[in-house]
Amino acid sequence: MIRLARLEDLEVLPAVERAAGAAFRKLGMSAIADDEPPTVEALLTYQRDGRVWVDTDASDQSVAYLLLDIVDEAAHIEQVSVHPTHAGQGRGRELIETAARWAVQRGLVALTLTTFAHVPWNAPYYARLGFTVIPPDQLPAGLRRIREHEAELGLDGWPRVAMRRALVD
């Protein structure tokens, strides 16, 4: 079940992200797998603002989550992670659809994100969900700053892209 995160969920989310990130090791991306997830304090900001959703298992334990920002007047997916024991069940897709509904209710016209271009569960997956790559020379200011920050963090050791999905015709 997808719902807004509660305070008690926040302690579990870093473990979900660590478990989800472990798959990057198989692609030779250990630095990504070892990257620290957001702190509970950082997650608390999202939770207080109503911009973190969790998907739970039958015992109401969080097994996936999505963090949302607003960047360039679009809902920007900061993070979406699914624990590998629950991957392949559509949980990430449903979290993204929840974010899309939230964005439409607030008059936002698009979802955006940044991701690895060639990781199968990254850009190719998002393309199947209707996202398209934004050419680097067409990035709006906020996404450009995010991409610059990612480069400073060393994430551009692997090709990255910004993507957008329109929410209204």
SEZA-69117 format. One record per residue (C-alpha): residue in three letters; x, y, z. Coordinates in steps of 0.5 Angstrom, whole numbers, padded with zeros to 4 digits, always signed. Example, Ala and Ser with C-alpha at 12.3 -4.5 7.8 and 13.67 -1.06 7.14 Angstrom:
ala+0025-0009+0016 ser+0027-0002+0014 
% end
This chain:
met+0000+0000+0000 ile+0003+0007-0002 arg+0002+0012+0003 leu+0005+0019+0006 ala+0011+0017+0010 arg+0010+0017+0018 leu+0016+0019+0023 glu+0017+0011+0024 asp+0018+0010+0017 leu+0024+0015+0017 glu+0029+0010+0021 val+0028+0004+0015 leu+0029+0008+0009 pro+0036+0009+0009 ala+0036+0001+0010 val+0032+0001+0004 glu+0036+0005+0000 arg+0043+0001+0002 ala+0039-0005+0000 ala+0037-0002-0007 gly+0044+0001-0008 ala+0047-0006-0008 ala+0045-0008-0015 phe+0050-0002-0017 arg+0056-0007-0015 lys+0054-0012-0021 leu+0055-0006-0026 gly+0062-0004-0023 met+0059+0002-0020 ser+0061+0001-0012 ala+0062+0008-0011 ile+0054+0009-0012 ala+0053+0002-0008 asp+0057+0005-0002 asp+0054+0012-0003 glu+0051+0014+0004 pro+0043+0015+0004 pro+0040+0021+0006 thr+0040+0022+0014 val+0034+0021+0018 glu+0034+0029+0019 ala+0034+0030+0012 leu+0028+0025+0011 leu+0024+0029+0016 thr+0024+0035+0012 tyr+0021+0031+0006 gln+0016+0028+0011 arg+0014+0035+0014 asp+0013+0038+0008 gly+0009+0032+0005 arg+0014+0030+0000 val+0016+0023+0002 trp+0012+0017+0000 val+0013+0009+0002 asp+0010+0003-0001 thr+0009-0002+0005 asp+0009-0010+0005 ala+0003-0014+0008 ser+0006-0012+0015 asp+0006-0005+0014 gln+0013-0004+0013 ser+0016+0000+0008 val+0020-0003+0003 ala+0020+0002-0002 tyr+0020+0010-0002 leu+0020+0016-0007 leu+0023+0023-0005 leu+0020+0029-0009 asp+0022+0036-0010 ile+0020+0042-0014 val+0025+0044-0019 asp+0024+0049-0025 glu+0016+0049-0023 ala+0016+0041-0024 ala+0016+0036-0019 his+0023+0033-0019 ile+0024+0026-0017 glu+0030+0026-0012 gln+0030+0019-0010 val+0026+0013-0011 ser+0028+0006-0008 val+0025-0001-0008 his+0028-0006-0003 pro+0031-0012-0008 thr+0026-0017-0004 his+0020-0013-0007 ala+0023-0011-0014 gly+0020-0012-0020 gln+0013-0012-0017 gly+0011-0005-0020 arg+0012-0001-0013 gly+0017+0004-0017 arg+0012+0005-0022 glu+0006+0006-0017 leu+0010+0011-0013 ile+0012+0015-0019 glu+0005+0015-0021 thr+0003+0017-0014 ala+0008+0023-0015 ala+0005+0025-0022 arg-0002+0025-0019 trp+0001+0030-0013 ala+0004+0034-0018 val-0002+0035-0022 gln-0006+0037-0016 arg-0002+0042-0015 gly-0002+0045-0022 leu+0005+0042-0024 val+0006+0040-0031 ala+0012+0035-0031 leu+0016+0030-0027 thr+0023+0031-0028 leu+0029+0027-0025 thr+0036+0025-0026 thr+0039+0018-0027 phe+0044+0014-0030 ala+0044+0013-0038 his+0046+0006-0039 val+0043+0003-0032 pro+0037-0002-0034 trp+0033+0000-0028 asn+0035+0008-0029 ala+0034+0011-0036 pro+0031+0006-0040 tyr+0026+0004-0034 tyr+0024+0011-0034 ala+0023+0012-0042 arg+0018+0006-0041 leu+0014+0010-0036 gly+0014+0016-0041 phe+0020+0020-0039 thr+0025+0023-0045 val+0032+0025-0044 ile+0033+0033-0044 pro+0038+0035-0048 pro+0044+0038-0044 asp+0043+0045-0048 gln+0036+0045-0046 leu+0036+0044-0039 pro+0032+0049-0035 ala+0036+0053-0029 gly+0035+0048-0023 leu+0036+0042-0027 arg+0043+0045-0029 arg+0045+0046-0022 ile+0043+0039-0020 arg+0047+0036-0026 glu+0053+0041-0024 his+0052+0039-0017 glu+0052+0031-0019 ala+0058+0032-0023 glu+0062+0035-0017 leu+0060+0029-0013 gly+0063+0025-0018 leu+0057+0022-0021 asp+0059+0023-0028 gly+0064+0018-0028 trp+0058+0014-0031 pro+0054+0018-0036 arg+0048+0021-0033 val+0042+0025-0036 ala+0036+0029-0034 met+0029+0027-0036 arg+0022+0030-0036 arg+0015+0027-0037 ala+0009+0032-0039 leu+0003+0031-0034 val-0001+0035-0038 asp-0002+0035-0046 
% end
